[in-house]
Amino acid sequence: MNIGIVGLGLIGGSLGLDLRGRGHKVLGVSRQERTCQIAIERGAVDDASMLLSILTDVDIVFICTPIFAIAPTIKQLIPIISPDTIITDVGSVKRAVVEAVTPLWQNFVGGHPMAGKEYNGIEWAESGLFAGNPYVLTPIDTTPPWAVKRLEEIVRSLTSHVYLCHPEDHDRAVAWISHLPVIVSAGLIDACMGETDLVVLKLAQQLASSGFRDTSRVGGGNPELGVMMARYNRDFLHKSLLSYRQSIDNLIELVEQEDWQGLEKRLQQTQETRSQFYS
Amino acid sequence: MNIGIVGLGLIGGSLGLDLRGRGHKVLGVSRQERTCQIAIERGAVDDASMLLSILTDVDIVFICTPIFAIAPTIKQLIPIISPDTIITDVGSVKRAVVEAVTPLWQNFVGGHPMAGKEYNGIEWAESGLFAGNPYVLTPIDTTPPWAVKRLEEIVRSLTSHVYLCHPEDHDRAVAWISHLPVIVSAGLIDACMGETDLVVLKLAQQLASSGFRDTSRVGGGNPELGVMMARYNRDFLHKSLLSYRQSIDNLIELVEQEDWQGLEKRLQQTQETRSQFYS
């Protein structure tokens, strides 16, 4: 199969390595010539160009740009590709993308490979990045079943765990498990910044170990990514945040009232619930 | 030196292994005969007993019981040990312990080795548990300097990083970096429990990966430990919690008002601040 990839970063580059490894011909597009060169050198693509016209004869295109560039890129692609080409994306929110793209292109299937690393860029691309990780596809009522089936086969060949769901269900789920944790964790760091006694602040920095490290990790991550997820999944993140504030208020009340039995019961529930996430 | 250890769990047992390895004679006390036997078999103590009277001739005693048992244990020890014996503890809060014990025993130096594992009990004891980790000592104005110096030498011999500070400063610092994260993280799990759409909840469980795993880890931990820290560090935890709620409220407001520039600025600050904790 001829496969196009627009955007040769960590995800686009890693897709290219895997898809070439499975015998497909992969053509890449990047805005930067240097990225095209590295992608070719690293074997992530058979050929690469700064021009979308390299994608004239592809069967499927993966749009691996930042979220805001997905729909504009597809608009530019339309005059170039044939009408039966499948387009998919790898954005971490789906409702906004699917709503914007569906009127433009019928054979569009939203996608979200839930794999990543701390760093981005073609330099960090690796084969096997998606193996064993979730890869969500979000077809809607009007998506042609043959297009879903073909994309699903390709994604399964990466040995990802494939989940099919509605774009809205995807966004609500990732609001809980990806986007809410970023704000929760950023709030922890933000609160610590408020310590005005420098002796205590210095001591806190010296004593911080695995508990603080883990809980503060995603809140200390890439600010642009944090804003993107909040912006494009604003409604569901906001709902999750209000629910979270209620949970925190309840926990504060237990501490205020020194209701240690109530607190223990609550912590038993969270221990039990968390085990269901990793059973 | 003759060293006594009361409470032969993960911390007491690991201390015993390290101290015997450095040539000290270690005598242990546990309420359970089986624990005494395992401690002897594992080489964590030279001898062990269910009776405190085994500690008649020790130079220093480490109290490694749960926090609530520290002062009662020391009351029982007083008729047995000689007046120049140093007593220390390993509790994770210090102000309440130091206030309770100082009137009982002059040569008391509060201590907090910040090392731990997911599991507790003598079975998990290991040599080198404290190496490279913080070990806080919390002498006060009335603590004899010679007692601090002698304990500090022993703790340094474990190749721990030793910090000396006031009990209150310790408790304020660990409220930020140990105790607040537990509530923040428990709140995240608690909020997810509120998702009433079972399709979305199931999907969230299936898609949860490293971000949720890390942020929810300490909130899914041992409920008894969580309650102990809240109970004995209630005032400083409560202050941290109110500060945290303010941070979360501010972040929610940025999302509500779609102030993406403001959110990006805030996330840049948290990224920068976190790097200061692990520089």
Interface residues (C-beta under 8 A of the other chain):
Chain A: M114 N133 P134 V136 H161 Y163 C165 D169 H170 R172 A173 V174 W176 I177 S178 L180 P181 V182 I183 V184 S185 A186 G187 L188 I189 D190 A191 C192 M193 G194 E195 D197 V199 V200 L203 A204 Q205 Q206 L207 A208 S209 G211 F212 R213 D214 T215 S216 R217 V218 G219 G220 G221 N222 P223 E224 G226 V227 A230 R231 R234 L237 H238 S240 L241 L242 S243 Y244 R245 Q246 S247 I248 D249 N250 L251 I252 V255 E256 E258 W260 L263 E264 R266 L267 Q268 Q269 T270 Q271 T273 R274 S275 Q276 F277 Y278
Chain B: M114 N133 P134 V136 H161 Y163 C165 D169 H170 R172 A173 V174 W176 I177 S178 L180 P181 V182 I183 V184 S185 A186 G187 L188 I189 D190 A191 C192 M193 G194 E195 D197 V199 V200 L203 A204 Q205 Q206 L207 A208 S209 G211 F212 R213 D214 T215 S216 R217 V218 G219 G220 G221 N222 P223 E224 G226 V227 A230 R231 R234 L237 H238 S240 L241 L242 S243 Y244 R245 Q246 S247 I248 D249 N250 L251 I252 V255 E256 E258 W260 L263 E264 R266 L267 Q268 Q269 T270 Q271 T273 R274 S275 Q276 F277 Y278
